[in-house]
Amino acid sequence: MNREKISKEQIRSDLKNVRWYYVYHREIEKARQDCYLNFVNKVKLYNQMIAFASLPLYKLYHELYIMGSTQEAVSEKLNFSTEYISKFNARLIDFFYSMMNLPDFVF
């Protein structure tokens, strides 16, 4: 097994990181869980809001954000120009903005 040589300085740096990890690993794991929960809650929020959108907006949301397609790929799949998909995505953003700014917005 061939390994690259490593300097003593790199070993010292690595050991500092190991120490840092063991000193703070509980806080790191807690923060990771909190970030994950915040992320999941945000995904749920958008999924709840999109239920109130028109079917074309829902389709765009699904293709771009659930399936992870690019605007170019969606334009080919749906047979629209990339410019149209870009403008339609702006409408999707406007939709979410309007939903979040409703006076009685509760999700």
Phi and psi restraints in degrees (value plus and minus 20) as a CYANA .aco file:
   2 ASN   PHI    -113.9   -73.9
   2 ASN   PSI     105.9   145.9
   3 ARG   PHI    -140.3  -100.3
   3 ARG   PSI     126.8   166.8
   4 GLU   PHI     -91.6   -51.6
   4 GLU   PSI     127.1   167.1
   5 LYS   PHI     -89.9   -49.9
   5 LYS   PSI     126.7   166.7
   6 ILE   PHI    -145.5  -105.5
   6 ILE   PSI     123.6   163.6
   7 SER   PHI    -102.3   -62.3
   7 SER   PSI     141.2   181.2
   8 LYS   PHI     -84.1   -44.1
   8 LYS   PSI     -54.2   -14.2
   9 GLU   PHI     -82.7   -42.7
   9 GLU   PSI     -60.8   -20.8
  10 GLN   PHI     -86.0   -46.0
  10 GLN   PSI     -59.5   -19.5
  11 ILE   PHI     -82.8   -42.8
  11 ILE   PSI     -63.6   -23.6
  12 ARG   PHI     -79.7   -39.7
  12 ARG   PSI     -64.4   -24.4
  13 SER   PHI     -83.0   -43.0
  13 SER   PSI     -64.3   -24.3
  14 ASP   PHI     -80.6   -40.6
  14 ASP   PSI     -62.6   -22.6
  15 LEU   PHI     -87.1   -47.1
  15 LEU   PSI     -54.3   -14.3
  16 LYS   PHI     -82.9   -42.9
  16 LYS   PSI     -60.5   -20.5
  17 ASN   PHI     -86.6   -46.6
  17 ASN   PSI     -57.9   -17.9
  18 VAL   PHI     -83.0   -43.0
  18 VAL   PSI     -66.3   -26.3
  19 ARG   PHI     -79.7   -39.7
  19 ARG   PSI     -67.0   -27.0
  20 TRP   PHI     -78.7   -38.7
  20 TRP   PSI     -63.5   -23.5
  21 TYR   PHI     -79.8   -39.8
  21 TYR   PSI     -68.8   -28.8
  22 TYR   PHI     -90.1   -50.1
  22 TYR   PSI     -48.7    -8.7
  23 VAL   PHI     -92.0   -52.0
  23 VAL   PSI     -58.9   -18.9
  24 TYR   PHI    -132.5   -92.5
  24 TYR   PSI     -10.8    29.2
  25 HIS   PHI     -83.0   -43.0
  25 HIS   PSI     -53.0   -13.0
  26 ARG   PHI     -84.6   -44.6
  26 ARG   PSI     -64.1   -24.1
  27 GLU   PHI     -85.5   -45.5
  27 GLU   PSI     -57.4   -17.4
  28 ILE   PHI     -84.2   -44.2
  28 ILE   PSI     -66.3   -26.3
  29 GLU   PHI     -84.1   -44.1
  29 GLU   PSI     -59.6   -19.6
  30 LYS   PHI     -83.6   -43.6
  30 LYS   PSI     -65.0   -25.0
  31 ALA   PHI     -84.0   -44.0
  31 ALA   PSI     -59.4   -19.4
  32 ARG   PHI     -82.7   -42.7
  32 ARG   PSI     -63.6   -23.6
  33 GLN   PHI     -84.5   -44.5
  33 GLN   PSI     -62.3   -22.3
  34 ASP   PHI     -82.1   -42.1
  34 ASP   PSI     -63.7   -23.7
  35 CYS   PHI     -82.9   -42.9
  35 CYS   PSI     -62.4   -22.4
  36 TYR   PHI     -82.5   -42.5
  36 TYR   PSI     -65.3   -25.3
  37 LEU   PHI     -83.2   -43.2
  37 LEU   PSI     -60.8   -20.8
  38 ASN   PHI     -81.5   -41.5
  38 ASN   PSI     -60.9   -20.9
  39 PHE   PHI     -84.5   -44.5
  39 PHE   PSI     -67.7   -27.7
  40 VAL   PHI     -81.3   -41.3
  40 VAL   PSI     -62.4   -22.4
  41 ASN   PHI     -82.9   -42.9
  41 ASN   PSI     -57.4   -17.4
  42 LYS   PHI     -86.5   -46.5
  42 LYS   PSI     -61.4   -21.4
  43 VAL   PHI     -82.0   -42.0
  43 VAL   PSI     -64.3   -24.3
  44 LYS   PHI     -81.0   -41.0
  44 LYS   PSI     -61.0   -21.0
  45 LEU   PHI     -78.9   -38.9
  45 LEU   PSI     -70.1   -30.1
  46 TYR   PHI     -84.8   -44.8
  46 TYR   PSI     -57.7   -17.7
  47 ASN   PHI     -85.9   -45.9
  47 ASN   PSI     -53.8   -13.8
  48 GLN   PHI     -90.8   -50.8
  48 GLN   PSI     -61.1   -21.1
  49 MET   PHI     -87.0   -47.0
  49 MET   PSI     -59.3   -19.3
  50 ILE   PHI     -84.3   -44.3
  50 ILE   PSI     -40.0     0.0
  51 ALA   PHI     -82.2   -42.2
  51 ALA   PSI     -39.8     0.2
  52 PHE   PHI    -115.8   -75.8
  52 PHE   PSI     -18.8    21.2
  53 ALA   PHI    -105.6   -65.6
  53 ALA   PSI     145.6   185.6
  54 SER   PHI     -88.0   -48.0
  54 SER   PSI     139.9   179.9
  55 LEU   PHI     -79.7   -39.7
  55 LEU   PSI     -61.0   -21.0
  56 PRO   PHI     -81.9   -41.9
  56 PRO   PSI     -60.3   -20.3
  57 LEU   PHI     -85.7   -45.7
  57 LEU   PSI     -60.2   -20.2
  58 TYR   PHI     -80.8   -40.8
  58 TYR   PSI     -63.9   -23.9
  59 LYS   PHI     -80.7   -40.7
  59 LYS   PSI     -63.7   -23.7
  60 LEU   PHI     -83.2   -43.2
  60 LEU   PSI     -65.7   -25.7
  61 TYR   PHI     -77.1   -37.1
  61 TYR   PSI     -66.5   -26.5
  62 HIS   PHI     -81.0   -41.0
  62 HIS   PSI     -68.1   -28.1
  63 GLU   PHI     -85.8   -45.8
  63 GLU   PSI     -65.9   -25.9
  64 LEU   PHI     -97.4   -57.4
  64 LEU   PSI     -64.5   -24.5
  65 TYR   PHI    -126.7   -86.7
  65 TYR   PSI     -46.0    -6.0
  66 ILE   PHI    -111.5   -71.5
  66 ILE   PSI     -65.6   -25.6
  67 MET   PHI    -103.1   -63.1
  67 MET   PSI     -38.0     2.0
  68 GLY   PHI      56.5    96.5
  68 GLY   PSI       3.1    43.1
  69 SER   PHI     -96.2   -56.2
  69 SER   PSI     137.4   177.4
  70 THR   PHI    -104.7   -64.7
  70 THR   PSI     144.7   184.7
  71 GLN   PHI     -81.7   -41.7
  71 GLN   PSI     -56.4   -16.4
  72 GLU   PHI     -83.1   -43.1
  72 GLU   PSI     -65.0   -25.0
  73 ALA   PHI     -85.1   -45.1
  73 ALA   PSI     -59.4   -19.4
  74 VAL   PHI     -86.8   -46.8
  74 VAL   PSI     -59.8   -19.8
  75 SER   PHI     -82.5   -42.5
  75 SER   PSI     -59.6   -19.6
  76 GLU   PHI     -87.2   -47.2
  76 GLU   PSI     -65.5   -25.5
  77 LYS   PHI     -82.8   -42.8
  77 LYS   PSI     -62.3   -22.3
  78 LEU   PHI    -113.6   -73.6
  78 LEU   PSI     -21.0    19.0
  79 ASN   PHI      42.8    82.8
  79 ASN   PSI      26.3    66.3
  80 PHE   PHI    -144.9  -104.9
  80 PHE   PSI     141.5   181.5
  81 SER   PHI     -91.7   -51.7
  81 SER   PSI     136.9   176.9
  82 THR   PHI     -82.8   -42.8
  82 THR   PSI     -57.0   -17.0
  83 GLU   PHI     -82.5   -42.5
  83 GLU   PSI     -60.4   -20.4
  84 TYR   PHI     -84.1   -44.1
  84 TYR   PSI     -64.3   -24.3
  85 ILE   PHI     -83.3   -43.3
  85 ILE   PSI     -58.5   -18.5
  86 SER   PHI     -82.5   -42.5
  86 SER   PSI     -65.0   -25.0
  87 LYS   PHI     -86.8   -46.8
  87 LYS   PSI     -57.5   -17.5
  88 PHE   PHI     -86.9   -46.9
  88 PHE   PSI     -56.1   -16.1
  89 ASN   PHI     -84.5   -44.5
  89 ASN   PSI     -56.2   -16.2
  90 ALA   PHI     -83.0   -43.0
  90 ALA   PSI     -56.9   -16.9
  91 ARG   PHI     -85.6   -45.6
  91 ARG   PSI     -56.9   -16.9
  92 LEU   PHI     -82.7   -42.7
  92 LEU   PSI     -63.7   -23.7
  93 ILE   PHI     -83.2   -43.2
  93 ILE   PSI     -62.1   -22.1
  94 ASP   PHI     -80.4   -40.4
  94 ASP   PSI     -60.0   -20.0
  95 PHE   PHI     -79.1   -39.1
  95 PHE   PSI     -70.2   -30.2
  96 PHE   PHI     -83.0   -43.0
  96 PHE   PSI     -59.3   -19.3
  97 TYR   PHI     -80.9   -40.9
  97 TYR   PSI     -65.2   -25.2
  98 SER   PHI     -83.0   -43.0
  98 SER   PSI     -63.1   -23.1
  99 MET   PHI     -81.4   -41.4
  99 MET   PSI     -63.4   -23.4
 100 MET   PHI     -92.6   -52.6
 100 MET   PSI     -37.7     2.3
 101 ASN   PHI    -126.0   -86.0
 101 ASN   PSI      -7.2    32.8
 102 LEU   PHI     -85.8   -45.8
 102 LEU   PSI     123.0   163.0
 103 PRO   PHI     -79.7   -39.7
 103 PRO   PSI     -52.9   -12.9
 104 ASP   PHI    -129.6   -89.6
 104 ASP   PSI      12.3    52.3
 105 PHE   PHI     -85.4   -45.4
 105 PHE   PSI      94.1   134.1
 106 VAL   PHI    -162.8  -122.8
 106 VAL   PSI      99.1   139.1
